[in-house]
């Protein structure tokens, strides 16, 4: 391997301290800053070389823009060496630019100031120049100043109280999921997975099939890196994803099955270089088109963005109920660092993440249904039929270690077949798959689908203690309902059998005695038919009895 190749690789390795998306964001922010500096005559003479100014004056407008971009994007370009004298930059220059934003039509929010400051620090790093201590200190103090001035502006009613996009409520999330289901399986699957993983949309776009497994009653997904964990120290733990058989539009297993039946990717779950941008752009368009319905949830279209899902999921799982998971489990799900001490002692445990996963799936936390199992095939279902269903729904090409995952996807797919036919367009990609065209195969598979425990799926995971008690109460209620019809007959029979012993004569007892007396009288009459003389008198002599009456009733 030649030296040039090694040096090129070494340069890429050196620049890998931040991801390309972050670097691109920093560059865009600094390009605007450098343009503003150049447009100020006093700063232009101080910070830009005369040779560069002459080149700018002799160039067309498009070329000027490209030259200014080069000062930020390609700092090692020999043609611009010494053109931008970053070492002469002072805090006055920086905060003058910040003031131009703060006094402009767009107010300077805290998040934007942080981005500008981080972009400037990165520019010094790429220019290999040490930032002056005076500038570094003023940037730190400027952070507090911007925070205070922003708070005072909000106190005066200038601008919205909230910063950035709002969190998505559970009700709005359910409405949006059903809406995007009609726009395409990609958008709905992307939304539902982002919610259930409580991750950034950019992280969702990096999922590969090698990151997906199935364990017991949950699908698990791994992340190799996240925005706030670039080295992957905290995010490599499995995140458990659960089915929701009661709300199909929120079921992540069904959403993934719909997507894979329609797209059938290989390698990356969402193949393509700009899938995050595709999702975010379509989300904005869908919200603007349905802004009237969105108002019923207290939003306008500009309130919701791709990050609203992560905010909403974290808010729902932490504050959506008084019986929620622990803060440590939520932080680990979201990839947040608590503190050095807490990160050392509050470690990941599957039970906590499983509880979080069940809540994010939308299962009812105050019901025994929270402990439901996903739709699955019973022990009697032939393996050949399952394979035929997988091939008909998802195609022939999948890795062998994903067979169990596709088996569970197929079970949810078939379990919700009736709901899909009612809620999806008849000419949609999903209903046009060979599986749904083969009604006999669907009927055969559906006969073997259950939510009850079986040999290979015997228990539910991630169950809170109160749910176990709710489940026991529900089982007791079902047992009582089952014996209720027979209770009346059992109690009535017991009263009848013990009527005399208890000193109470029932109606059935009287009926039996009267019937016995009538039978005796008929027998006596039959025996005396031959002797007609004084027959009635004979009977009266033999049977001397009279009824006892009290208060109009016979006793």
C-alpha positions in Angstrom: 0.0 0.0 0.0 1.5 3.3 -1.1 2.1 6.3 1.2 -0.5 8.5 -0.4 -3.2 6.0 0.3 -2.1 5.7 3.9 -2.0 9.5 4.4 -5.5 9.8 2.8 -6.9 7.2 5.2 -5.1 8.9 8.1 -6.8 12.2 7.2 -10.2 10.6 7.1 -9.5 8.9 10.4 -8.4 12.3 11.9 -11.6 14.0 10.7 -13.9 11.3 12.1 -14.2 12.9 15.5 -17.6 14.2 14.3 -20.1 12.7 11.8 -20.5 14.1 8.3 -24.0 15.4 9.0 -22.8 17.4 12.0 -19.8 18.8 10.1 -22.1 19.8 7.3 -24.3 21.7 9.7 -21.3 23.4 11.3 -20.0 24.4 7.8 -23.4 25.9 6.8 -23.5 27.9 9.9 -20.0 29.3 9.5 -20.5 30.1 5.8 -23.3 32.5 6.8 -21.0 33.9 9.5 -18.1 34.5 7.1 -20.4 36.0 4.5 -21.7 38.5 7.1 -18.1 39.4 8.2 -17.1 40.0 4.6 -20.1 42.3 4.0 -19.0 44.6 6.8 -16.3 46.9 5.3 -14.4 47.4 8.6 -14.2 43.7 9.4 -13.4 42.9 5.7 -10.2 45.0 5.8 -9.1 43.5 9.1 -10.0 39.8 8.7 -9.5 39.1 4.9 -6.3 39.5 3.0 -6.0 42.1 0.3 -5.3 39.4 -2.3 -8.5 37.6 -1.4 -10.4 40.9 -1.6 -9.0 41.6 -5.1 -10.1 38.1 -6.2 -13.6 38.7 -4.9 -13.9 42.1 -6.6 -12.8 40.5 -9.9 -15.2 37.6 -9.7 -18.9 37.3 -10.5 -21.5 36.9 -7.7 -21.7 33.1 -7.9 -17.9 32.8 -7.9 -17.7 35.1 -4.8 -20.1 32.8 -3.0 -18.1 29.8 -3.9 -14.9 31.5 -2.7 -16.4 32.3 0.7 -17.6 28.7 1.0 -14.1 27.5 0.3 -12.8 29.5 3.3 -14.9 27.2 5.5 -15.3 23.9 3.7 -11.8 23.4 2.2 -9.4 25.1 4.6 -6.4 23.2 3.2 -6.9 24.5 -0.3 -3.6 26.2 -1.2 -5.3 28.9 -3.2 -7.0 30.4 -0.1 -4.1 30.0 2.4 -4.0 33.2 4.5 -7.1 34.6 2.9 -9.1 34.5 6.2 -7.2 35.5 9.2 -9.2 33.7 11.9 -6.5 34.4 14.6 -7.6 38.1 14.5 -11.2 37.3 15.3 -12.4 38.8 18.6 -15.4 38.5 20.8 -16.6 41.9 19.4 -16.8 40.5 15.9 -18.7 37.3 17.0 -21.2 39.1 19.3 -21.9 41.8 16.7 -23.0 38.9 14.4 -25.1 37.4 17.2 -26.7 40.8 17.8 -27.6 41.1 14.1 -29.6 37.9 14.5 -31.1 38.8 17.9 -32.3 42.2 16.5 -33.5 40.7 13.3 -36.9 39.2 12.3 -35.9 35.8 13.7 -35.2 35.8 17.4 -32.0 34.2 18.6 -33.0 31.1 20.6 -30.7 29.3 23.0 -30.4 26.2 20.7 -29.3 28.4 17.7 -26.7 30.2 19.8 -25.3 26.8 20.9 -25.0 25.8 17.3 -23.2 29.0 16.3 -20.8 28.7 19.2 -20.0 25.0 18.5 -19.6 25.8 14.8 -17.0 28.5 15.6 -15.1 26.1 17.9 -15.0 23.5 15.1 -13.8 26.1 12.6 -10.8 26.9 14.9 -10.2 23.2 15.2 -10.1 22.7 11.4 -7.9 25.8 10.9 -5.6 24.3 13.6 -5.6 27.6 15.5 -5.9 27.8 19.3 -8.8 30.0 20.3 -7.8 33.0 22.4 -8.6 32.6 26.1 -10.4 35.9 26.1 -12.7 34.8 23.3 -13.3 31.4 24.9 -14.2 33.0 28.2 -16.6 35.5 26.6 -18.3 32.7 24.7 -19.0 31.0 27.9 -20.4 34.1 29.5 -22.3 34.9 26.4 -24.2 31.6 26.9 -25.6 32.9 30.2 -26.3 36.3 28.7 -28.3 34.9 25.8 -30.2 32.6 28.2 -31.2 35.5 30.4 -32.1 37.9 27.6 -34.2 35.2 26.0 -36.1 34.6 29.3 -36.7 38.3 29.7 -38.0 38.6 26.1 -40.4 35.7 26.7 -41.5 37.4 29.9 -42.5 40.5 27.8 -44.5 38.2 25.5 -42.0 38.3 22.6 -42.0 35.0 20.9 -43.3 31.6 21.9 -42.5 30.2 25.4 -41.5 26.8 24.0 -38.3 26.4 22.1 -38.0 24.1 19.1 -40.6 21.6 18.0 -43.3 20.5 20.5 -43.7 17.0 21.8 -46.2 14.7 20.1 -49.0 13.6 22.5 -50.1 10.0 22.4 -53.5 10.8 20.9 -51.9 12.9 18.1 -49.3 10.2 17.5 -52.1 7.7 17.0 -53.9 10.0 14.5 -50.7 10.7 12.7 -49.8 7.1 12.4 -53.2 6.2 10.8 -52.8 9.2 8.5 -49.3 8.2 7.3 -50.5 4.6 6.8 -52.5 5.9 3.8 -49.4 7.8 2.5 -47.2 4.8 2.3 -45.8 2.0 4.5 -42.4 3.7 4.6 -43.6 6.8 6.3 -45.8 5.0 8.8 -43.1 2.5 9.7 -40.5 5.2 10.1 -42.8 7.1 12.5 -43.8 4.1 14.6 -40.2 2.8 15.0 -39.0 6.3 15.9 -41.6 6.4 18.6 -41.1 2.9 20.0 -37.3 3.3 20.0 -37.6 6.9 21.4 -34.7 7.8 19.1 -33.8 10.5 16.7 -35.2 10.1 13.2 -31.6 10.2 11.9 -30.7 7.1 14.1 -33.8 5.3 12.8 -32.6 5.7 9.3 -29.4 3.8 10.1 -31.0 0.5 11.2 -29.8 -2.6 9.3 -31.2 -6.1 9.3 -28.2 -7.3 11.2 -29.4 -5.0 14.0 -32.8 -6.8 14.3 -33.4 -9.9 16.4 -36.4 -11.7 18.0 -36.2 -12.7 21.7 -39.1 -14.4 23.5 -42.1 -12.1 23.1 -40.3 -9.0 21.7 -38.3 -7.8 18.7 -35.0 -6.2 19.7 -33.1 -3.6 17.8 -29.5 -2.5 18.4 -27.8 0.8 17.6 -24.1 1.0 17.0 -23.9 4.8 17.5 -26.1 7.8 18.3 -25.7 11.5 18.1 -24.9 11.8 21.8 -22.9 8.6 21.8 -20.6 8.6 18.8 -18.3 5.9 20.2 -21.2 3.5 21.0 -20.4 3.1 24.7 -24.0 3.4 25.9 -26.2 2.6 23.0 -25.3 -1.0 22.2 -27.8 -2.5 24.5 -30.9 -4.1 23.0 -34.1 -2.1 22.8 -37.3 -4.2 23.1 -40.2 -3.6 20.7 -43.6 -5.1 21.5 -46.7 -5.9 19.5 -50.0 -4.1 20.2 -52.8 -6.4 18.9 -55.5 -4.0 20.3 -54.5 -0.9 18.3 -53.2 -2.1 14.9 -52.2 1.4 13.6 -49.7 1.7 16.6 -48.4 -1.9 16.4 -44.7 -1.7 15.4 -44.6 -5.4 14.4 -47.5 -4.9 12.0 -46.0 -1.6 10.7 -42.7 -3.4 9.9 -44.5 -6.3 8.3 -46.5 -3.8 6.0 -43.3 -2.1 5.0 -41.3 -5.3 4.3 -44.2 -6.7 2.3 -44.3 -3.6 0.2 -40.6 -2.6 -0.2 -38.5 -5.8 0.5 -35.2 -4.1 1.1 -31.9 -5.9 1.7 -29.1 -4.9 4.0 -30.3 -1.6 5.3 -33.8 -1.4 6.6 -34.3 2.0 4.9 -31.9 1.9 1.9 -30.8 5.2 0.5 -28.7 8.1 1.5 -31.3 10.7 2.3 -34.2 8.7 3.9 -34.3 11.0 6.9 -34.8 14.0 4.7 -37.4 12.2 2.7 -39.4 11.3 5.9 -39.0 14.8 7.4 -40.1 16.5 4.1 -43.1 14.3 3.7 -44.1 14.8 7.3 -44.2 18.6 6.9 -46.3 18.3 3.7 -48.8 15.9 5.4 -49.2 18.1 8.4 -49.8 21.2 6.3 -52.3 19.4 4.2 -54.2 18.2 7.2 -53.8 21.3 9.4 -57.5 21.6 10.2 -57.6 18.1 11.8 -54.3 18.8 13.5 -55.9 21.8 15.3 -58.1 19.4 17.2 -55.0 18.2 19.1 -53.9 21.8 19.9 -51.1 22.0 17.2 -50.3 24.0 14.1 -48.3 22.4 11.4 -45.1 24.3 12.3 -45.2 22.8 15.9 -44.4 19.3 14.7 -41.2 18.0 13.3 -39.3 14.7 13.1 -37.9 15.3 16.6 -41.4 15.6 18.1 -41.7 11.9 18.1 -38.7 11.4 20.4 -39.9 14.2 22.7 -43.4 12.7 22.8 -42.2 9.2 23.4 -40.0 10.2 26.3 -42.7 12.4 27.8 -45.4 9.7 27.5 -43.3 6.9 29.1 -42.1 9.1 31.9 -45.2 11.2 32.7 -48.1 9.5 30.9 -48.9 7.5 34.0 -48.2 7.5 37.7 -46.9 3.9 37.4 -44.2 4.5 34.8 -40.7 2.9 34.5 -37.7 4.2 36.3 -35.8 7.3 35.2 -32.7 5.2 34.6 -34.5 2.8 32.3 -36.0 5.7 30.3 -32.6 7.4 30.0 -30.9 4.2 28.8 -33.7 3.8 26.2 -33.2 7.3 24.9 -29.4 7.1 25.1 -29.0 9.8 27.7 -26.2 10.1 30.2 -27.4 10.7 33.8 -24.0 11.6 35.3 -20.7 9.9 35.8 -21.6 8.4 39.1 -25.1 7.2 38.0 -23.8 5.8 34.7 -21.4 3.8 36.8 -23.9 2.3 39.2 -27.3 2.4 37.4 -26.6 0.0 34.6 -28.8 -1.5 31.9 -31.1 -4.4 32.8 -33.5 -6.0 30.4 -36.6 -5.9 32.6 -36.5 -2.1 32.8 -36.2 -1.7 29.0 -38.9 -4.3 28.5 -41.3 -2.3 30.7 -40.4 0.8 28.7 -41.0 -1.1 25.4 -44.5 -2.2 26.5 -45.5 1.3 27.4 -44.2 2.8 24.2 -46.2 0.1 22.2 -49.3 1.8 23.6 -50.5 -1.2 25.7 -52.9 -0.2 28.4 -50.9 0.2 31.6 -54.0 0.0 33.9 -55.4 -3.2 32.4 -54.5 -6.9 32.4 -54.1 -6.5 28.6 -50.7 -4.8 29.3 -49.3 -8.4 29.6 -50.6 -9.6 26.3 -48.4 -11.8 24.1 -47.9 -10.9 20.4 -49.9 -12.8 17.8 -48.1 -16.0 17.2 -48.6 -19.5 15.8 -49.7 -22.3 18.1 -47.8 -25.6 18.5 -49.9 -27.5 16.0 -49.2 -25.2 13.0 -47.1 -27.0 10.4 -43.7 -25.4 9.7 -44.2 -25.8 5.9 -47.3 -23.6 6.0 -45.5 -20.9 7.9 -42.6 -20.9 5.4 -45.1 -20.7 2.5 -46.7 -17.7 4.2 -43.3 -16.0 4.7 -42.4 -16.5 1.1 -45.8 -15.2 -0.1 -45.7 -12.1 2.1 -42.0 -11.1 2.2 -40.3 -12.9 -0.7 -37.7 -15.6 -0.8 -34.6 -13.6 0.1 -33.8 -13.2 3.9 -31.1 -14.4 6.2 -31.7 -17.7 8.1 -31.2 -16.0 11.5 -34.1 -13.7 10.6 -36.6 -16.6 10.1 -38.1 -16.2 13.6 -38.5 -12.5 13.2 -40.3 -13.0 9.8 -42.4 -15.7 11.4 -43.7 -13.2 14.1 -44.1 -10.5 11.4 -46.3 -12.9 9.4 -48.4 -13.8 12.5 -49.2 -10.1 13.1 -49.8 -9.7 9.4 -52.4 -12.4 9.2 -53.9 -11.6 12.6 -54.9 -8.1 11.4 -55.9 -9.3 7.9 -59.5 -8.2 8.4 -58.6 -4.8 9.8 -56.1 -4.2 6.9 -58.8 -4.9 4.3 -61.1 -2.4 6.0 -58.6 0.4 6.4 -56.3 0.1 3.5 -57.0 0.8 -0.2 -58.0 -2.4 -2.1 -55.4 -1.7 -4.7 -52.6 -1.0 -2.2 -49.2 -2.8 -2.3 -49.9 -4.7 0.9 -53.2 -6.3 -0.2 -51.7 -7.1 -3.6 -49.1 -9.4 -2.2 -49.3 -13.1 -3.1 -50.2 -13.8 0.5 -53.5 -11.9 0.5 -54.3 -13.1 -3.0 -54.2 -16.7 -1.6 -57.3 -16.6 0.7 -57.0 -20.4 1.4 -53.5 -19.9 2.8 -54.6 -16.9 4.9 -57.5 -18.9 6.3 -55.2 -21.9 7.1 -52.7 -19.7 8.8 -55.3 -17.7 10.8 -56.7 -21.0 12.3 -53.3 -21.4 14.1 -52.8 -17.8 15.4 -53.3 -17.2 19.0 -52.5 -14.8 21.9 -52.4 -17.5 24.4 -49.1 -19.0 25.8 -47.7 -22.0 23.9 -44.6 -24.2 24.2 -42.3 -21.8 22.4 -43.8 -18.6 23.9 -44.8 -19.4 27.4 -44.7 -16.1 29.3 -44.8 -12.4 28.9 -41.8 -10.1 29.8 -41.6 -6.6 31.0 -44.7 -6.9 33.3 -45.1 -4.6 36.3 -46.3 -6.1 39.6 -49.7 -4.4 39.5 -50.4 -5.9 36.1 -49.8 -9.4 37.6 -52.5 -8.6 40.2 -54.8 -7.2 37.5 -54.4 -10.4 35.5 -55.2 -12.5 38.6 -58.4 -10.5 39.2 -59.4 -10.9 35.5 -58.9 -14.7 35.7 -61.0 -14.8 38.9 -63.8 -12.7 37.2 -63.8 -15.1 34.2 -64.1 -18.1 36.5 -67.0 -16.5 38.3 -68.8 -15.7 35.1 -68.3 -19.3 33.9 -70.1 -20.8 37.0 -72.8 -18.1 37.3 -75.4 -19.8 35.1 -75.2 -23.0 37.1 -75.3 -21.2 40.5 -79.1 -20.7 40.4 -79.8 -24.4 39.9 -77.2 -25.5 42.4 -78.6 -23.2 45.1 -82.2 -24.1 44.3 -81.5 -27.8 44.4 -79.7 -27.4 47.8 -82.7 -25.6 49.3 -85.1 -28.2 48.0 -83.2 -31.1 49.3 -82.8 -29.6 52.7 -86.3 -28.0 53.0 -87.7 -30.4 55.6 -84.5 -30.5 57.6 -84.4 -26.7 57.8 -88.0 -26.5 58.7 -89.0 -24.9 55.4 -91.4 -26.6 53.0 -90.9 -25.4 49.4 -93.4 -25.4 46.6 -91.7 -28.4 45.0 -92.1 -30.3 48.2 -95.8 -29.5 48.4 -96.2 -30.5 44.7 -94.5 -33.8 45.3 -96.7 -34.6 48.4 -99.9 -33.7 46.6 -98.9 -35.9 43.7 -98.2 -38.8 46.1 -101.6 -38.3 47.8 -103.4 -38.3 44.5 -101.6 -41.4 43.4 -102.6 -43.2 46.7 -106.2 -42.1 46.3 -106.3 -43.4 42.7 -104.9 -46.7 43.9 -107.5 -47.0 46.6 -110.3 -46.1 44.3 -109.1 -48.7 41.8 -109.0 -51.4 44.5 -112.6 -50.7 45.7 -114.3 -50.5 42.3 -115.5 -54.1 42.6 -117.5 -53.2 45.9 -119.8 -50.3 44.9 -121.8 -50.6 48.1 -121.1 -47.7 50.4 -117.9 -47.1 48.5 -117.8 -43.4 49.3 -118.6 -44.0 52.9 -115.8 -46.6 53.0 -113.3 -44.2 51.7 -114.4 -41.6 54.2 -114.0 -44.1 57.0 -110.6 -45.2 55.9 -109.3 -41.6 55.3 -110.3 -39.2 57.9 -108.3 -36.0 57.2 -108.9 -32.3 56.7 -106.7 -29.6 55.3 -105.1 -27.1 57.8 -105.6 -23.5 56.7 -104.0 -20.4 58.2 -104.3 -16.9 56.7 -105.7 -18.2 53.5 -102.8 -20.6 52.9 -102.6 -24.4 53.2 -100.0 -25.8 55.5 
